[in-house]
Amino acid sequence: MALTLLLLIAAPLSVVLTLSDLRVTFLVYHLLLCLVVPFIHSKIRRYGWREHLGLLGLARPSRAVLVEGAATGLAMAIGTVIVFSWSGSALLEPGRVAQALAAWGVEPAGSSFVFAVMLMLNGPAEELFWRGWVHGRLAHVRPRALALGIATSGYASYHLVTLQALFPSTGARAVAFTGILLAGSWWAWRRERCCTVWGPLLAHMGATLGYMALYGQILKYGQR
């Protein structure tokens, strides 16, 4: 449990400390803390592959779980694009977003690599960690709402920093953070009910696709 508590603090903190270069964030947060450390922990505890995959929530999913996850992800992607496109600069100011991305090392010329890594790594790594490993490590915590709340709070916490940079007002940040909390809570609940991380993983990938599509359009707009 000590390792779990340490990573609940270290994982969000690693994002905050490495944001000046998203490539470092990918390496430290997504790869090392979200994927490698849980694997090393399983090796130290001498878990077999079946035990490790079970802890990550990678039980074989039913077709219904996969369909639900994919459909939820598609709805999140479309909904994100519609809401932020409709709201215009009230939620996202192209200049502010481009400035924030540039501060994180995302320039238009090299954005393809960052976007590809975000689409392929962000959702899977975070779900395998927050709704996978952390959820599994908190399996015996009661009441269950407390365990789900702890994991969701840890996941949502670092977004306070990213939203501060990306969004133009307190109201806009509150709207975005509420969306992140609701999404994280929904994914945690589905992980709890279905005993697998596959649905949340697919849904998270869809959500990432939606906001990365918006950021891509903003960067293209800035080049004109």
Order of alpha helices (4+ residues) and beta strands (2+ residues): alpha-alpha-alpha-alpha-alpha-alpha-alpha-alpha-alpha-alpha-alpha-alpha
